Amino acid sequence: MPADQAIPQVQAAEIRRLVHDLSNALEIVVQANYLLGTAALDDSAKQWTGLLDQGVRQAAEINRALREYVRSNS
C-alpha cells in the first residue's frame, strides 16, 4: 500500500488495541475449551467442544491476519 494510502496512525493504534483485546478474549475461550476437553464428556458434548475449537482457531487466524495487515499497512 502506498504511503499516502497507509492506515492513519491513530486508526492503526486503535485497531492494534482491539486486536490485542480480542487475542486476550480468545485465549480465555481456548483455555476453557481445553479444560472442558479434559473432563469426561458424552459424544454430543465432545462434538460441541470440537466445533468450539474449530471456531476459535478460525477467529485466531483472522486476528493474526488483521494484525499483520495493520502492521504492514501503517
C-alpha positions as CSV (number, residue, x, y, z in Angstrom):
1,M,0.0,0.0,0.0
2,P,1.5,3.4,-0.9
3,A,2.4,5.7,2.0
4,D,-0.3,8.2,1.1
5,Q,-2.9,5.3,1.4
6,A,-1.5,3.8,4.6
7,I,-3.7,3.3,7.5
8,P,-3.5,6.5,9.6
9,Q,-1.6,6.1,12.8
10,V,-4.5,6.9,15.1
11,Q,-6.7,4.3,13.5
12,A,-3.9,1.8,13.3
13,A,-3.2,2.2,17.1
14,E,-6.9,1.6,17.8
15,I,-7.1,-1.4,15.6
16,R,-3.9,-2.8,17.3
17,R,-5.6,-2.3,20.7
18,L,-8.7,-4.1,19.6
19,V,-6.7,-6.9,18.1
20,H,-4.9,-7.3,21.4
21,D,-8.1,-7.3,23.4
22,L,-9.6,-9.9,21.0
23,S,-6.5,-12.1,21.5
24,N,-7.0,-11.9,25.2
25,A,-10.7,-12.9,24.9
26,L,-9.8,-15.8,22.5
27,E,-7.2,-17.1,25.0
28,I,-9.9,-17.4,27.7
29,V,-12.1,-19.4,25.3
30,V,-9.1,-21.6,24.3
31,Q,-8.2,-22.3,27.9
32,A,-11.8,-23.0,28.9
33,N,-12.3,-25.4,25.9
34,Y,-9.0,-27.2,26.8
35,L,-10.3,-27.7,30.4
36,L,-13.6,-29.0,29.0
37,G,-11.7,-31.4,26.9
38,T,-10.0,-32.9,30.0
39,A,-13.4,-33.7,31.5
40,A,-15.4,-36.9,30.9
41,L,-17.9,-35.8,28.2
42,D,-20.5,-37.6,26.3
43,D,-20.2,-37.8,22.5
44,S,-22.5,-34.8,21.9
45,A,-20.5,-32.6,24.3
46,K,-17.3,-33.7,22.6
47,Q,-18.7,-32.7,19.2
48,W,-19.6,-29.3,20.6
49,T,-16.1,-28.8,22.1
50,G,-14.7,-29.8,18.7
51,L,-16.8,-27.1,17.0
52,L,-15.8,-24.6,19.6
53,D,-12.1,-25.4,19.0
54,Q,-12.5,-25.1,15.2
55,G,-14.2,-21.7,15.6
56,V,-11.6,-20.4,18.0
57,R,-8.8,-21.4,15.7
58,Q,-10.5,-19.6,12.8
59,A,-11.0,-16.5,14.9
60,A,-7.4,-16.6,16.0
61,E,-6.2,-16.9,12.4
62,I,-8.4,-13.9,11.3
63,N,-7.0,-12.0,14.3
64,R,-3.4,-12.8,13.2
65,A,-4.1,-11.8,9.6
66,L,-5.7,-8.5,10.8
67,R,-2.6,-7.7,13.0
68,E,-0.3,-8.5,10.1
69,Y,-2.3,-6.3,7.7
70,V,-2.2,-3.4,10.1
71,R,1.5,-3.8,10.7
72,S,2.3,-3.9,7.0
73,N,0.0,-1.0,6.0
74,S,0.6,1.6,8.7
